[in-house]
Amino acid sequence: MLDEVDILAVDDLEATLGLARENAVGHAVGDRIRFAEADLVPGTETPFDLVLANLPYIRTADLAGLAASISYEPRHALDGGPDGLDVIGRLVALLPDVLYPRGVALLEIGAAEAAGVAALAAALPGAWSCTVEPDLAGLPRIARLER
């Protein structure tokens, strides 16, 4: 039941959080979500049972060729660095400290980043697994990381 779930939405820009608050109110869930401005994970809020993230994953070299429909997005929301894994890698490195032992992280990734995310998970201390699920178009887009 939703009353038993504590949802924390995080972004590193207050303006983005403002838009998220407006969207939450528009969907009648504004009173069920807490919002925090932080870089990836607020340190005082851990650990988590579930981390969901849509982080920048587009390779820097690919930004210039993006469709016009995406051009309104701020660059920092898209640019995942040379391999598309700069920000994702920072979050993956935090997972041992921010997830409960049976916790799960679900990360949206670029279709070409599956092997890279799996390598990041394999490098974590302890036994971590990474499976990648396809999106509706059949592309590998959701990485599931867990111990």
N, C-alpha and C positions, 0 to 999 in steps of 0.2 A: 504494500500500500504506500502511496506517495507520502503520507504523513510520517512514515518510518525512514524516509530517505533524506539525507542532508546533502544538498547540492551546493557546490562552491564553483562559481565561474571566475576564471582568472584571465587577465590580459595585462600586457605591459604598458598599455596606453589608456588613460582615463577616458579619452574620447570614444574609444572602442567599447569600453565598459558601459558608457552612457547609451550607446546604440543597443548593446545587449540588454540593458535594463528596459529600454523602450520596447524591444521585441518581446521580452518576458511579460511585461504588462499587457501588451497587445494580444498575447496568447493566454492571458489570465493565470499566469504562474509567477508573476512578479513577487508575490509574497512567499514563495517557496524556494527562492534561489538567493544565495548570498553572493556578493561580488567583491573581488579583491584585485587591486592593482599590484602586480608582482611579476618578476621575471621567472616564468615557468611554474614554480610552486612556492606559495608562502610558507616559510619555515615554521610558523606557529600552528599550522593546520594539519600536520602530518601525524600519523600515517593515514593512508587512504585504502579503501577496499577496491576502488576502481578509478583509474585515470583515463580520461578520454581527451585526445588532443588532435587538433588540426593545426599543425605548426607549418611554418614555411618549408617547402620541400622542392621547389623548382630550382633547378641548377642555374647559377648566375648566367652562364652563357646562353641559356634558353629564354631568358626574360624578354629579350628584344623581339622574339618571334611569337609572343603570346597573342591570342585572339583579342580583338578589340573589346569584347564583352568583359574581359578580366582587367582591362587597363585602368579601371577606376580604383582598383585595390592599391593601397600603399605598398611601395616596394618592399619595406621590411616585413610585410605580411606574406610575401611570396618568395623572397630570395633565401634559398636554403644553402647558399654557398656553392663552391665549385662542384661538389658531388651531390648536392641536395640534402645533405645530412648534418649540416652544422648545428642547427637548433635541435633537431631530433636527437642527435648524438648527445647533446648536453642534457636533455631530459632522460634519455635512456641511462646515462651515468648516474642519475639521481634515484632511479627506481629502487635499488636495494634499500635505500634509506626512507623512501616516501611511501612504499607500498607495504601493506600487511603481508605476512608470509604467503597467504593464499590469495593475495590481491592480483589484479589483472590490469594491464595497460593496453588500451586500444588506440593505435595511432594511425591517422590518415597519412599515407605516403604516396609518393609518385610511383607510377607503374614501373619505373626502372630502378627503384631503390630497395626492392625486396631483399636482395642478397646483402646489400650494405647494412640494412637494419638487422638481419639475421646475424651478421658478423659482430655488430655492436652488442647484441644480446649474448652471444657466445663468449664475449670478452668480459662479461660481468662476473663478479665473484659469486660462487655457488652455482647451482644447476638451473639455468634459465633456458626456456624454450621460446622460440619465435615461430609462429605460423602466420601465413599471409592469406587473407581471404579476398576473393574477387569482388569488385563492385558490380553494379547491374549490367555493365557492358562487358563483364568477364575479365577486366583488367585487375592485376594484383594491387589492391589499394588500401587494405586495412591490415596492419600488423598487430598481432596479438602476442604480447609478451607476458610470461608468467614464470614463477619458479617451479 
